[in-house]
Amino acid sequence: MEGAYRAAVLEAIREKVNQKAKSAQELRRAFRLADGAITAGNVDALGLTQALTNFGVQLSDPQLLAIFERYDQNNTGRLPY
């Protein structure tokens, strides 16, 4: 995915989440609820989608890919939070 497009997608998501989330703690709590006890501290694509949906963010497949391309540095399919 092109760098400028990816940056624009990430910024749009960040703005939308910031409008809905009252604090970083609230966002972490949403991720914790989405990831389950087995993988505590990491969230997969489904968990990320579920957590962000709670904040009114609906991700398209290209948007989800942009997030994982940027933040899943080890290609594990999981993002630490």
C-alpha positions as CSV (number, residue, x, y, z in Angstrom):
1,M,0.0,0.0,0.0
2,E,1.3,3.4,-0.9
3,G,2.8,5.4,1.9
4,A,0.8,8.6,1.5
5,Y,-2.5,6.6,1.3
6,R,-1.6,4.6,4.3
7,A,-0.8,7.7,6.3
8,A,-4.1,9.3,5.3
9,V,-6.0,6.2,6.3
10,L,-4.3,5.9,9.7
11,E,-4.9,9.6,10.4
12,A,-8.6,9.4,9.5
13,I,-9.0,6.4,11.9
14,R,-7.0,8.1,14.6
15,E,-9.2,11.2,14.4
16,K,-12.4,9.2,14.5
17,V,-11.3,7.2,17.5
18,N,-10.1,10.3,19.3
19,Q,-13.5,11.8,18.9
20,K,-15.2,8.8,20.5
21,A,-12.7,7.6,23.1
22,K,-12.6,9.6,26.3
23,S,-9.2,8.4,27.2
24,A,-6.4,6.0,26.2
25,Q,-7.4,3.8,29.1
26,E,-10.9,3.5,27.6
27,L,-9.3,2.4,24.2
28,R,-7.1,-0.2,25.9
29,R,-10.1,-1.5,27.8
30,A,-11.9,-2.0,24.5
31,F,-8.9,-3.9,23.1
32,R,-8.7,-6.0,26.2
33,L,-12.3,-7.0,25.8
34,A,-11.8,-7.8,22.2
35,D,-8.6,-9.9,22.5
36,G,-9.6,-12.4,25.2
37,A,-7.6,-13.8,28.0
38,I,-5.5,-16.2,25.9
39,T,-3.8,-13.4,24.0
40,A,-3.8,-10.6,26.6
41,G,-1.9,-7.6,25.4
42,N,-2.2,-8.4,21.7
43,V,-5.1,-8.0,19.3
44,D,-5.7,-9.7,16.0
45,A,-7.5,-8.3,13.0
46,L,-10.9,-9.5,14.2
47,G,-10.3,-8.1,17.7
48,L,-9.1,-4.8,16.3
49,T,-12.2,-4.5,14.1
50,Q,-14.5,-5.3,17.0
51,A,-12.8,-2.8,19.3
52,L,-12.8,0.0,16.8
53,T,-16.5,-0.7,15.9
54,N,-17.3,0.1,19.6
55,F,-16.0,3.6,18.8
56,G,-17.9,4.0,15.6
57,V,-15.0,3.1,13.3
58,Q,-15.9,0.7,10.5
59,L,-12.7,-0.6,8.7
60,S,-12.6,-1.6,5.1
61,D,-10.1,-4.4,4.2
62,P,-7.6,-1.9,2.7
63,Q,-7.8,0.2,5.9
64,L,-7.2,-2.9,8.1
65,L,-4.3,-3.9,5.9
66,A,-2.8,-0.4,6.3
67,I,-2.9,-0.6,10.0
68,F,-1.2,-4.0,10.1
69,E,1.4,-3.0,7.5
70,R,2.3,-0.1,9.7
71,Y,2.1,-1.6,13.2
72,D,2.7,-5.4,12.8
73,Q,6.4,-5.0,12.4
74,N,7.1,-8.8,13.1
75,N,4.3,-10.0,10.8
76,T,2.6,-12.0,13.6
77,G,-0.9,-11.0,12.7
78,R,-1.3,-9.4,16.2
79,L,-0.8,-5.9,17.4
80,P,0.4,-5.1,20.9
81,Y,-1.5,-2.5,22.9
